[in-house]
Amino acid sequence: MKGITEITDKINNTKFSIDYDIKTPKYITLNLSNKFGDVFINEITGKSFIAVKYGSLDANKLISDNEKPLSELNLGYCDRATIKEFYWGKINIKYSKLNIDKSQALAIVSKYSRLEIQQVSSIVSEVGYDTYKIENIQNFVCVGKYSDISIEKLNKKLDLDIKYGGFKANSVPADFKSIKVNAKYA
């Protein structure tokens, strides 16, 4: 299924909306690209390839497996993106705000964004000019610059290479596996 809305005439000072309500089985592969609007997704258990620009995203469950290709989320200039569960995926985010309640493993490339994640097993990230706030994480690997990263509870492994930023981990258990930090001007 494909839905395209094209507006050929100029619209001035008029408030209007174009709404699509699409119901599908949750096991489908979802390819979604949306500009200038809001998106809501209840549950997808198949692969998802989602791009949202100049709008917002609310999703309850994006819970595909770890087989390649991983599900992908691309956000640009999103004032708000909230996902309750996003198990395995790649995230590319620019100039946006993203909140995730629960995740398994994420590969993130972010620029000029704010990410808040409550519970995640592993993150591998490349960051620039970002703010990360993570409540509970097992493994965190990050290369970044001009970013501030705050972790409430770091459980197993940290590998951090950061320039011109800040890092804080409030709680690390005695049985952690490894912590490697290379910081310049941080």
Beta strands, then each sheet from edge to edge (+ up, - down):
strand 1: 30-35
strand 2: 38-44
strand 3: 48-53
strand 4: 56-62
strand 5: 71-76
strand 6: 80-94
strand 7: 97-111
strand 8: 114-128
strand 9: 131-145
strand 10: 148-163
strand 11: 166-171
strand 12: 178-184
sheet 1: 1+ 3+ 5+ 6+ 4+ 2+
sheet 2: 1+ 3+ 5+ 6+ 7+ 8+ 9+ 10+ 11+
sheet 3: 1+ 3+ 5+ 6+ 7+ 8+ 9+ 10+ 12+
end
